[in-house]
Every structure is written in structure tokens, then in C-alpha cells.
Amino acid sequence: MIQKAHDLGVKIIVAHKGLPLVRFDAAHNRPADMVAVSRVFPDMQFVVFHGAWDKNHTEGVYDPNAGIGIDTFLRALDDHAVPPNSNVWVDVGTVWREVLKDPTTAAHTMGKLLKRVGEHRVLWGTDAIWYGSPQAQLQAFRAFSISPEFQDLYGYPALTDVVKNQVLGLNAAQLFHLDVDATRCALASDPLTTAQPMAAHLRDEGVLPAGSRANGPTTRREMLQWLAQPATRWTPI
């Protein structure tokens, strides 16, 4: 199948590895085959979705004999002598959402993926189609860091803003050849924009309801001013 895809000009192969779903055959849900075939097709890119993460295993320091979880992925990279930042990538869809609950687990998970797969080969994934808005995950990732202690002990890279930006989109842009500086959806005129003056006029006449307005403080200053009011003047928001 991969040979046929290669012959047709397909350059990127993505496969679900880890996070076994109902009726998944565990024998075909491990990453070694993806890693092995990456050596056969060096001009293609292989994305290991979920990175072999298993919800029944707590990620810790890399153990090549673990036989479960992300360590099986890293072991495959070692067995096939795949260097960091090669043509094997990892997407952390669902993974970060689950490990962020425990900072130690989160540090080991992201640290060993960034170290072994490569800082330019870790892709942000949320599986938001299943879980809804990923905003909380994004905020947690932006605020997260790998301690200097773990960096010294395990060789994990620092989770700097530069690395976070790479994970959150720049790496994917490289994989899919997207120009992050390109202007998108730049329209000289569109129906929504041209309708705004008419909509404002109709609001002034009362034909349309007034624009949305926050019912209460929306800034720190407004909140402090509101709290400074005598209790008898407080009104529900």
C-alpha cells in the first residue's frame, strides 16, 4: 500500500498508533512497523498519531523494555537507528489532554518525545472533534515548563516559547509546506463587511437588536472599581 502511495506521489502517511480503541487489534496498533518502513521510503514522511501512548500506562523515564506506551515508539526509533528530526513525526492528539493532569507525567511525556523524536518533529494535536474547545489545553501548554532538574537528569530540552511555537503549529506548517507568513482570506470586500453600515443603521432605528454588551466588568480595572463599591450598591451581573 505504501509503495503504491509512493508511486502516486503521496508524501505523508499518518497512522493511528497507541490509544487503542474498541476492537483494535493490539498487534497492529504498535509503532514499530511505521518506524521500520520509514527507512525504506526516506523521501516520505511518517506521522505516528498518538505516539503509541496508552491510557493504561503512566509515562515515566524512558524504559526500552517497557513493552507499552510511548517507550515502544522510542525503542523502535533506536532499533532502526532513526535520528531525531528525521522523517518520523509524532502527533500528540489526546496525549497532552490526558497527561497535563500530572506535571511529572507531562514532563516525561513531552520531554522524551522532544528529545528523541526531535523538537522539529512533534506536532500539536487536540482531537477537539471529540472533546470540544482545546483552549484549556493550549493555556496549560503555554504555561508548562520542564524543570532544570529533569533537563539535567534526563537530557530533556527546555520547553521554551520557541519550542512551544514549533509544537503548536510551525512544525506542522513545515510538514505540510504552509507559508505561515502568507496572508489568508484577504478580501477587498465581502458580503458581511459591506452589510455592516446597513446593520448599524438598522440597529439605530431599533429594527435590529443592539450589539452584544458585557453584563459586568470585563477588565481588571473595571473589576477593582466594581469591588470597591459599597456592598449595598452591588448588583447581580
HELIX and SHEET records of a PDB file:
HELIX    1   1 ILE A    2  ASP A    7  1                                   6    
HELIX    2   2 ALA A   26  HIS A   28  5                                   3    
HELIX    3   3 ALA A   32  VAL A   40  1                                   9    
HELIX    4   4 HIS A   50  ALA A   52  5                                   3    
HELIX    5   5 ILE A   70  ASP A   79  1                                  10    
HELIX    6   6 VAL A   95  VAL A   99  1                                   5    
HELIX    7   7 PRO A  103  ARG A  116  1                                  14    
HELIX    8   8 ALA A  128  TYR A  131  1                                   4    
HELIX    9   9 GLN A  135  ALA A  143  1                                   9    
HELIX   10  10 PRO A  148  TYR A  154  1                                   7    
HELIX   11  11 ASP A  161  ASN A  165  1                                   5    
HELIX   12  12 GLN A  166  LEU A  170  3                                   5    
HELIX   13  13 ASN A  171  LEU A  175  1                                   5    
HELIX   14  14 PRO A  191  ASP A  204  1                                  14    
HELIX   15  15 ARG A  220  LEU A  227  1                                   8    
HELIX   16  16 ALA A  231  ARG A  233  5                                   3    
SHEET    1   A 4 ILE A  12  HIS A  16  0                                        
SHEET    2   A 4 GLN A  45  PHE A  49  1                                        
SHEET    3   A 4 VAL A  88  ASP A  91  1                                        
SHEET    4   A 4 VAL A 122  LEU A 123  1                                        
END                                                                             
